[in-house]
Amino acid sequence: MKHIKIVFLFLPGILGQLTCRAQSNPPAAPLANEYSEYMETVQKATFGYFWDFAHPVSGLAPERTATPNVVTTGGTGFGIMAIVVGAERRWVSRAEAVQRMQKIVGFLGKADRFHGVWPHWLDGNSGKVIPFSQYDNGGDLVETAFLVNGLLSARAYFDGNTAAEKDLRQRIDKLWREVEWDWYVRDGKLLWHWSPNHEWKMNHPLRGHDETLITYVLALGSPTHAIKPEVYQNTYKQSDHYVNNQTYFGYKLPLGFPMGGPLFFTHYSFLSLDPRLMQDEQTNYWQQNMNHTLINRAHCLQPRQAMFGYGPGNWGLTASDDYNFYDAHSPTNDNGTISPTAALSSFPYTPYYSMQVLRNLYLREGNRLFGPYGFYDAYNKGLNWYSNQYLAIDQGPIVVMMENYRSGLIWKLGEKTPELWAGLGKMGIKKPSYPTGFYSYAPDFRTGYIDLWKHPDRGAYLLDFAVKGTQPVTLTVRDATGREVQKLIDNKAYPEGTHQLTAQLPDGKYDFEWAQGDAKQRVKISLHQGVDNQ
């Protein structure tokens, strides 16, 4: 692939690092095209942060490259999911992945815990707590949730009958059952921190809508220390930034801060939770996350943001390093800093737009922004500032969410984890019932067309749609003149629910016309076999 070779001319030695690792399992299938190769290269390099840069004693992920002995529990949870992806994609063997997981869970079982809850940071050698702040030297319930979520994904993936995999599952289950979620409830509210020295001085209730949603799913789904459903209702939902219901750039946002806040809200809880399967009385979580992402992108594409060098290939605001050290970047807190994890971890929601960013950063910024473990944490074109750091909490979601777009791997593991569904059920979150038609797309705010990209691994357009009721449906594709190009579905009955259709069509702008009984719906879609290098 000539594009990838060009970038590596600026990055001597990296290609060797990505390809020299010994394999003891069968080689993976060849990649389909250059876009698959882009994705594979970025994912595999980023995976290296959790494999090659992992702490040599604990196996946990360092908080950042500058502090290799300070390991992070939440970032390790993301890294465990990345290890699962690495085993599935055969970047390492399954046996090697199991061995690494045994090291990790062995260390976690001996490390400092506070009523079963790990701190944010640990010493990678001793397992002793490293204070995150003055009063935060004890249990961190949210970071523990990120860690446990990763452990449960590993438990679901390593389901073999070997002694090693059976032992791993048992050890993970023991750690999970020992987390005392209910002990962190005080005065009917779920609190983030507890310290053996300062007790509840931090006094930080977990109020939404934000990244802490997964904490409630696990705390309610715990088989041993479950909290009561009213704690979720009285804490997470009692916030002045829980309900939003405003529209920005044509996209309605049911929950959250004005204009959505940083994009990691759409990533951390949804590494294992498939938002397409989640709806409550307030929101459909897929539409919430997709619209949040599209609002973030639309903000970056406003003419006034051109002073930052933003554009279709240069968008994405979330928490990351910046020239002032660190900040939670968002449309309402924008200093010109782009974080690659923002768009790349949004691949499931905006695949075409996310690939525009990946390809632009790789080809045009790669000599300054791409290193041994993928893209560095952030950059600011307007100030000519480029980070030289990697952060575990930003690298992990890139590997996992890109994989959820490519194969749905971690979402499928989450779907077969009963404790997650138990927690969701207690929260009133259930599988949606969608109306007939496309349910997972939204149009570009400038053109009114949905931009669909041919799936790079499958070599076809994957059209996700829903059917409501029992009447047969028809889906006709028409060109700009109204001429019928192809009938993708011809008066066919489907079971009620969601389905996927594979299609082959030339590039171009089309009208997709749904018909079911007397009801008709027309959707404008622009099909792209490739991605413009914006």
N, C-alpha and C positions, 0 to 999 in steps of 0.2 A: 504494500500500500504506500504509494509515493508520499502522501501527505504526512503520514506518521513517521516515515523515515526522515523527512525534512526537519520535523521538530526535534528528533533525536540527534540530529547533527549538532544542535545547540546544547544537547544534554548528554555528553559522553558518559558511557558507563551505565546509564539507566536501563537501556534495553537489555543489557546483560543481566542486571539485577532482576529484571522481570521474567527472564526466561531460563535462568540457569538452575532454578531450584529442582532438585531431584524428585522424580515421581515414582511411586511404587504401585500406582493404580493405572488402569487403562487411560490412554490419552483422550482428551475431549474431542468432540466432533469439530471439524474445521469450521471457521467462522464464515458467515454467509456473504458479507460485503464489507465495504470500508466503514460503514456506520456501526456494524457489530464490532469491528476492530477498534474503533474509537472507544466504544463503551467498555469492551473487555480490557483495553489498556488502562483506562482510568480506574475502573473497578479494581483490577488486580494490583495496580500500584498502590492504591489507597488501602487495600487489604493488608499490604505490607506493614503499615503502621502497627497493626494489631498482631502481626505474626513476627516480623523481623525486629521491630522496635519494642516488642513487649518486654516487660521487666524480666531479666534472666532468672530471678529467684521465684517470683510470685506468678509469672505469666500474665499478670494484669496489665492494663494499658496505662502508660504514663499520661498524666494530665496534659502535658505539652512537651515538645522536644527539648525545651530549655530546662526542664526539671525531670530528668528521667527516673529519679528515685521516688518521686511523688506520684503514686498511682491513684487513679480515679475509679470509684465504684460504678457510677452511672455510665461513664465512658466505656468501662469494661463490659457492661451489659450490652452496649451497642457493638462492641468488638466481638463478643461471643456470637452475636448474630452474623457478623462478618466472617467469622471462622466457619460457621455453618455454610455460608455462601461459598467460601473457599473450598470446602470439602465437596460441595455439590458440583462446582465448576472444575474440580480436579486441579486446582492450583497447589493443593497439598493432598496427601492421601487421607482417606477416612481414618485409618489407624493413627496417623500423625495428629489429626484433629482431636481424636479421642484422648490421646496422650496429653495434648496441651490442655484439654478441658479437665483432665484429672489433676493436673498441676494447679489449675486455677481454683477448682472447688476444694482441693486439699488446703490451699492457702486461706481461702475464705472461711473455712471451718475453724481455723486457728486464730484468725485476725480479730481485732477488737470489734465487739458488737455491744449494742446497748438495747437490752430487751429484744435481741434478735435482729436489730437494725444496724446496718453498717454506717460508718461516717462517710462524708463526701470524699475525703482523702485518707490514704493509708501510706505508711512507709513500706516501700516495696520489698525491703529485706526483712523487717521485723513484724510487719502486720499491725504496728501500733498506729493509733490515730495521729494524724497531722491536722492541727486546727485549720479550718477554712477561714475563720474570722475570729474576733476576740471572744465571742460567746458561743461559737459554733465548733465545739470540740467533742461532740457526741454523735448521737444517731441522726441521720439525715434520711427522712422517710421517702422523699422523692427520688434521690439518687439510688436508694435501695430498691425502689420500684423499677427504675430503669435496669438495674442489675438483675433483679428477679425475673423481669420480663425476658431478658436475654437467656437466663438459665432455663426457663420453661421452654423457650424455643429450642434450645439444645436438647432438652429432655425429649421433646417431640421428634426431633430429627434423628437422634441416635437411638433408634428403636430396634436395633438388632438383637440377636440372641447370644452374642458372644459374652463371655464373662465380664470383659472390660466395659461393654456398653450397658449391661445390666447393673453393674456396680456404679457406673456414672449416673444412671437414672436414679438409683436409690439415694446416692449422696446429694444430688440436686434436690430430690424430694424432701430430704431431711432438712436441708438449709431453708427451703421454702416454708416448711411447716413451723419452723422455729421463729419466724418473723412475727412479732407481737404488734400487729397493726392496731389492734383495739387499745393497747396501752397508750398510744399516742393521741387518744381522744380525751380532751379536757373540756369540761363544761359544754358537752355536746358538739364540740368542733374538733376536726382533725387538724393536728398541728404538724408543721414541717420538721421541727428540731427538738431534741432534748439533749441536755448536757449534764454529766455527772457533777460538775462544779457549779453550773449556773441554772440548772434545771430548765424551766420553761421561759427563761428571760427573753429569748428570741420572739416568742409569742406570735408566730406567723401562721395563721390559719390558711388552709389550702382552698383558696377561692378562685373560681374560674371566670372566664373561660381562658385556659392557657395549657401549658405542657403537663400539668399535674393530673390530667384526666385519668391516665393509666394507673395512678396511685389508688384512685377510688375503685377502679375495676379490680385490681388485685386485693385491696383491703376488703372489699365486699365478697370476693370470690375465695378468700382464704378458707381452707378446710378446718383450720384450728383456731384462728384468731380474727374472725371476721368482725368488721364493724357493722353497725345497724344502718339500714337504708336511710333513716332520717338524718344521720350525720352528713351524708352526701347532700341531701336536700337542704339542710340548714347551714352548710358551710360552702360547698362549691357553687351552689346556685344563688347564694345570698351575697351578691357583689354588684357594684355599680358598673362593672364591665362584663357582666355575664350576658345579658340580652343586648343586642345591637339593633338589628332589623333596619339598618340604613342601607341605602344603595349608593355605590361609588362607581363611577365610570360605567354604569349600566349593570353592575353586578351586585345582587343583594347579599348582605352579610348578616345572617341570623344572630350570630354570637360574637362576643369579643370586643376588643378595644376599637376605637375609631380607626377605620381603614385596616383593621385586622391585627396590627402589631407585627412583631418579627415572625418570619416564616417558620421558625422551628416549632411553633405551636402546631403546625400541620404535619410535623415529622415525628417528634419524639414518641407521642402516644400511639402513633399509627404505623410504627415499624412492624408490629405484629397484628394490630387491629385493622382489618380491611374496612375502610369507611364506607365502601359501597354497600356493606351489610348492616349499617348502623343508622337508626333513626329513632328520635323520641318526639315528644309533643312540641319541642321547640325547633328542631332542625333535622335535616338530612345531612349526615356528617360528610358524605362525599361532596355534596354541593357546597357545604360550608368551607371545606378545605380547598376545593377547586377555585371557588370564587375568591377566597382569601389570597390564593396564589396569583390569580388574574388581576386582582386589585393592586397587589404589590408590583406586578409587571407594568400595569397601565400607568401607575404613578411614575415609574422610571422612564416611561416613553413620553411623558409630557414634555412639550417644547422647553419649558423652563428648566428641566433637568439636564438639558444638553450641555450645560456648563460643567457637569461632572463627567462628561464623556459617555453617558448612558445611551443605550440603543437596543435594538432587538437581540443583539448578541452580547449585551453587557447590562444585565439587570439582576436583581436579587438582593433583598435587604433582610438581614437577620442578625442575631447576636454573634459577634466574632471580635477578633482583634481589630484595632484600627491604629491610626497614627498617635492617638492619645492613650493607647494600651488596649482597652476593651469597652464595648458598648453594645446595647441591644438596638440595632439599627432597624428602622421601619419607616414607612411613609411619613409618619409624624416625628421621626427622629433620624433625619437623613443628613449625613455630613459628606456624602460622596463616596462612601466605602461600600464596595461590592464584596460579598462573601460567596465564593464558588459553591459552597454547600447549599446555599439558598435555592438556586435554580436546579442544581444537579440532584438534590434530594427531593425535588418536586417533579421528577420524571413521570410518576404515575398520573399526576394531575394535568401536566402540560408537556407531553413528550416532544412535540415539534418545537415549541419555544425553548424547552430545556436543552434540546440538542443544538439549537442555534447558539446558545451560550457555550456549551461544551466545545463545539467546533471552533468558535471564535477564540475562546481562551486558549485552546490547544494550539491552533495554528498561528495566532497573532500575538499571544502573550506567553506562549509556552517557554521561551528562553528565560523569562523572569519569574514565571508563576508556577511552572511544573517542575517538581523535584522527585526525589526517590520514593516518596509516599503519596504521589499524586499532586493535586493543586495545593499550593500553600493557602493559609487560612483566609487571607483577604488582600485587597489592594484598593488604591485610590488613584485613578488615572489623573484626575485634576491636579493632585498634589505630587504625582509621580512617586507615590509611596507603595511599596510592595512588601508584604510580610515575608519573613523567612522562617515562620513557625508553623507547626502542625498542632492541632488540638483534637483530642480523642472525641469529644462530643460533636465536633463538626465533621470529622472524617468518617465516623461510623455510619451516620445516616446516608452518606453518599453511596457506600457499598450496598446497604440494605434496600434503600428505596429504588435505586437503579435496578436491583434484582427483582423487586416487586413489580416494576414495570416490565422487565424482560420475561419473567417466568411466574411471578406471584409466589415465589418460594416461601418467604417468611410469613406472608399473609395466610397461605395454606396451612402452615404449621400452627399459626394462631387460631385458625378456624377449628382445628381438631384438638385444641387445648380446652378441656371442659371447664376449668376454673375461670377462664376468661369469660366464657358465656354465662357462667353463674353470676359473675360480678355484673356484667352488662344487663342481665335480666333484672337484677335488683335495682339497677339504676333506671329502669324503664326504657332501656335501649333495645330495640328489636330489629329484625330484618325488614326493610322497607317493602312497600307494594307500589311499584312504579306504574304510571300510565303507559299505554302503548306508544312506542317510539324510542328515540335515542335518549338515554338518561344520564350519560356520563360526559357530555360535551357542553361547551359554551362558546359562543362566537367571539371573535376578536372585536374589541370595542371600537376599532377604527373602521373595519370593513363590513361587519355584520356576517361574515362567513366563519364557520367552524374550520379550523386548520387541522386536517388529519394527515398523519405521516405514516407511510408504509412501515410496518413493523420490521426492524432491521434483521431480526433473527428468523422471522417467519416468511419474509419476502412477500407479504400480502397485507392488504388493509384489514384490520380486525375491527369489525363494527359491533359494538356492544349495544344491545337494545333490550327492551322489555315488552312483554305482552300482558295486557290486562283483559280478563274475560276469556271466553271460549271461542269467539268468532274468528274465522280465518283472517289473515293479514296479507297485504300486498305491499311490496316496496319497489318503487320504480325510480330509476335514475334518468334525469332529463338534462339536456344541455341548455345553454343560454337561450336558445330559440324555442325551447319547449319540446324539442324532438326527443323521443324515447331512445336512450342509449342502451339500457339494459334493465331487465326486470330481475332483481336480485331475489325477491320472494314473490311467488305467484299463488295467491289465494291459498295459503297454507295455514293450517291450525297448529298452534304451539301450546304446550302447557303454560299456564299462567306463571310468570316469573321472568327472570333475566336469561338472556341467551347471547351467543356470539356468532357472527357471520363472517366468513372469510371472503374477500372480494378482490378481483384483479381489474383495475380500470386505469386508463391513461391519466397522467397529470391533467389538472384543469379544474374549472369551477363548474359545479353541478347543483341542480335541485334534486334532493332526495324526497320523494313523495310517498308518505305512508297512507294506506287506506285500510280501514277496518269497519265493515258495515257502511253506514252513511258518513262516518267520521273520516276526515282527511286532514293531513298535516304536511306542510312543506318546509324543508330545512335546507338552507344554503350551506354547501360544504365545498371547501377548496382542498383538493387532494394533492399531496406532495410525495413523490417517490424519493426525493433527496431533500437536503436542507440547504438553503441559501447561506453562504458564508457572510453573515452580517457583521 
